[in-house]
């Protein structure tokens, strides 16, 4: 009899390409992954992994079993979703992912509401960037993710995912309070052609969006600094080191020395939840979406 947990471990190694990456995806240690694979090899009487330089690769038997494991685990998830739907209650574990400002701005209220309304549901949040969380949902590492795209730059989603809008998040331009435009009621992006920008790190979706947006306005971005966290960006702005786009979700109090000014043609991020279509009937998914939407309405009302 093949063990589902061990099949899940083998599937993770196949998806991630290494034991260490599989361990990160499963939130376990590398030794735990190695032990599960060793037990699965004893159960099957086959070598499933072979050394490949400093890493490992799947053997022919390993690839064969990993392919079957993917189908088996998909059927198990579908069965769990239908059983949960038949029971009509949100129960069990729900693995959630969210980008940092959503984790800060939406999830505290949403998780409290889920715990109060569905005491048998164990929701677990992991903070991650949108691209990473999309991959996590597709692979089955997480059940639901909160992701974003921009009004002029949609995020590409793979087939097989369902999504639900949660809120629109306006963004302002943050600048030092000594900036000549700091006391304006509104600004246009084109007015900052000579300014230095503080951006998200290269390779991130929001960095690519900023480059695309500024260039579409006829500006070649002058990136002075890059920081992932908005609070770090605001601290750099307070020191007079540049300007930045500052979304409102999860922003919190603006530090002294920083002014935020809206753009008339409002820059907005679209924030939504995604999950696999085969889990669509799970009451826990619906409960999480409802809790996140309620949290989003509270944010928009502020």
Beta strands, then each sheet from edge to edge (+ up, - down):
strand 1: 49-52
strand 2: 55-58
strand 3: 92-98
strand 4: 121-127
strand 5: 144-150
strand 6: 161-176
strand 7: 186-187
strand 8: 197-199
strand 9: 223-226
strand 10: 244-247
strand 11: 258-263
strand 12: 267-276
sheet 1: 1+ 2-
sheet 2: 4+ 3+ 5+ 12- 6+ 10-
sheet 3: 4+ 3+ 5+ 12- 6+ 11- 7-
sheet 4: 8+ 9+
end
